[in-house]
Amino acid sequence: MIVTIDRTTSSERAPSPSARLSLTPASRVPGRLDGAWWPRSRDLTRELPPLAAALDSLWGRITWVTVNPAHWPVIPRKVPVAGHTVRVGWFTDEQDPHKLILLSYTVGRWDLLVIPPETGAASAARLLAAAATVGGLRTAGELMADEVATGDDIDARGREEADSVDARGREEADSVDARSREETWENDGGAAPPSPLARHVGRAGRPSSSGRGR
């Protein structure tokens, strides 16, 4: 099995609701995350446009997004967003399955915790707050593990659905060669995206942190 790549870039889909976000306040204190995103589904083609539109005015035009395919059954190559196109890449071993990386070639990089769509409101509120803590030292995976272990409104069905998606994603992702991914991106008309491990200066006041583990 391989990761499903969606080659469509249709702009005729129904408009998506606004993105549900929490962002870390600008600070010189480095942290592991820049906030959290709570999508309404696992459809990147539908979920990325409102996210990028919300962040463009704050962080500069978003040009690349990378995900771990464990939680995304279909990964589009490109997503049209309000007058420009966001390219989508993916990494398996290098990127936390619960994290979304956003890149702007002119401004920097930002890392967001991705809260599963089936998460209950109370758990999502706790995660949104925790991920936006200035100087937070918890990774996306650690925050999710803590919440799953202690949260009282992530019901059993939601956990089973999340576990099923995780298992399918790991099985599919492990069978894909990294070199073929980069060749596909380059043949699609652009250079391969920056490595998700190379973190650059992001919002004003955020120092570089390229050496931190993720």
C-alpha positions in Angstrom: 0.0 0.0 0.0 1.1 3.6 -0.6 -0.1 7.0 0.6 -2.9 8.3 -1.5 -2.0 11.4 -3.5 -4.9 13.6 -4.7 -3.9 15.3 -8.0 -6.9 17.5 -8.2 -6.8 21.3 -7.6 -10.4 22.1 -8.2 -11.7 25.4 -6.7 -15.4 24.4 -7.1 -15.7 22.9 -3.6 -18.1 24.4 -1.1 -16.6 27.2 1.0 -15.1 26.0 4.3 -15.9 27.5 7.7 -13.2 29.6 9.3 -10.3 27.9 10.9 -10.3 27.0 14.6 -6.9 28.2 15.9 -4.9 29.3 18.9 -1.5 31.0 18.3 1.4 31.5 20.7 1.9 35.3 21.5 5.0 36.8 20.0 7.9 36.3 22.4 11.7 35.9 22.5 11.2 32.8 24.6 11.5 29.8 22.3 8.9 27.0 22.5 8.2 23.7 20.8 5.0 24.9 19.1 3.5 28.0 17.7 -0.1 27.1 18.5 -2.8 24.6 17.6 -5.3 23.9 14.8 -8.5 22.0 15.2 -9.7 21.0 11.7 -13.3 19.8 11.2 -12.3 16.8 9.0 -9.4 14.9 7.6 -9.8 16.4 4.2 -6.7 18.6 3.6 -8.2 20.1 0.4 -11.1 21.4 2.3 -9.3 22.3 5.6 -6.1 24.0 4.4 -7.7 27.0 2.5 -9.3 28.6 5.6 -6.2 27.9 7.7 -3.8 29.5 5.1 -6.2 32.4 4.6 -6.2 33.1 8.4 -2.5 32.9 8.7 -1.4 34.8 5.5 -2.1 38.2 7.0 -0.3 37.3 10.3 2.7 35.2 9.2 3.1 36.1 5.5 1.9 34.1 2.5 2.0 30.4 3.3 3.7 28.5 0.4 4.4 25.0 1.7 2.7 22.8 4.2 4.0 19.4 5.4 2.2 16.7 7.2 2.8 13.2 8.5 0.4 10.9 6.5 -0.6 8.9 9.6 -3.6 11.1 10.2 -4.4 12.2 6.6 -5.9 9.4 4.3 -5.5 11.6 1.1 -2.7 14.1 0.5 -3.2 16.7 -2.3 -0.1 17.9 -4.2 -1.4 21.5 -4.3 -4.3 23.4 -2.7 -5.6 26.7 -4.1 -5.9 29.4 -1.5 -7.3 32.9 -2.2 -5.3 33.8 -5.3 -2.2 31.5 -4.8 -1.4 27.9 -4.4 -0.1 26.1 -1.3 2.1 23.0 -2.1 1.7 20.0 0.3 4.5 17.7 1.2 4.8 14.9 3.7 7.3 13.2 5.9 7.0 10.0 8.0 9.9 9.5 10.4 11.0 13.2 10.4 7.7 14.7 11.4 5.5 14.2 14.5 2.2 12.7 13.3 0.2 15.3 15.4 2.0 18.3 13.9 1.5 20.5 10.9 4.5 22.5 9.5 3.8 25.7 7.6 6.5 27.4 5.5 6.8 30.9 4.0 9.9 31.4 1.9 10.0 35.1 2.9 9.2 34.9 6.6 9.9 31.6 8.2 8.4 28.4 9.6 5.7 27.6 12.1 4.7 24.3 13.8 1.1 23.7 14.9 -0.4 20.9 17.0 -3.2 19.2 15.0 -6.1 18.4 17.2 -8.1 15.4 15.8 -11.5 16.5 14.3 -13.4 14.0 16.6 -12.0 15.5 19.8 -14.6 16.8 22.2 -14.9 20.6 22.9 -13.5 20.4 26.4 -10.4 18.4 25.4 -9.9 20.6 22.3 -10.0 23.8 24.5 -7.4 22.4 26.8 -5.1 21.4 23.9 -5.6 24.8 22.2 -4.5 26.5 25.4 -1.6 24.2 26.1 -0.1 24.4 22.6 -0.2 28.3 22.7 1.8 28.5 25.9 4.8 30.8 25.6 8.0 28.7 26.0 6.1 25.5 26.0 8.4 22.4 26.1 5.9 19.7 25.2 5.8 18.3 21.7 2.6 17.8 19.8 2.7 14.1 20.4 3.3 14.5 24.1 0.4 16.9 24.4 -2.0 14.5 22.6 -0.8 11.5 24.7 -1.4 13.4 27.9 -4.9 14.5 26.8 -5.9 11.0 25.6 -4.7 9.6 28.9 -6.6 12.1 31.1 -9.3 13.7 29.0 -12.9 12.9 29.9 -14.6 13.8 26.7 -12.6 12.0 24.1 -15.0 9.0 23.9 -14.1 5.4 23.1 -15.4 5.7 19.6 -13.2 8.7 18.9 -10.2 6.9 20.2 -10.9 3.8 18.1 -11.3 6.0 15.0 -8.0 7.8 15.7 -6.2 4.5 16.4 -7.5 3.1 13.1 -6.3 6.1 11.1 -2.9 6.0 12.8 -2.5 2.3 12.0 -3.5 2.7 8.3 -1.3 5.7 8.0 1.8 4.0 9.4 1.3 1.0 7.2 1.0 3.1 4.1 3.8 5.6 5.0 6.4 2.9 5.8 6.2 1.5 2.3 7.1 4.8 0.5 10.7 5.7 -0.4 11.8 9.2 0.5 13.7 9.7 -2.7 10.7 9.0 -4.9 8.7 11.6 -2.9 11.3 14.3 -3.7 11.5 13.4 -7.4 7.7 13.6 -7.6 7.7 17.1 -6.1 10.5 18.3 -8.4 8.9 16.8 -11.5 5.7 18.6 -10.5 7.3 21.9 -11.2 9.1 23.0 -8.1 12.0 22.2 -5.9 11.6 19.9 -2.9 10.5 21.8 0.3 12.9 22.7 3.0 13.5 20.0 5.6 11.0 20.1 8.5 14.0 19.8 10.8 15.5 23.2 9.7 13.5 25.7 11.7 14.0 29.3 10.8 13.0 32.7 12.3 9.2 32.9 12.4 7.1 35.6 13.9 8.7 38.8 15.2 10.6 38.0 18.4 11.0 34.3 17.7 14.6 33.2 17.6 16.0 30.4 15.4 15.7 27.0 16.9 17.0 24.6 14.3 18.8 22.4 16.8 15.7 21.4 18.8 14.3 17.9 18.7 10.8 17.6 17.4 
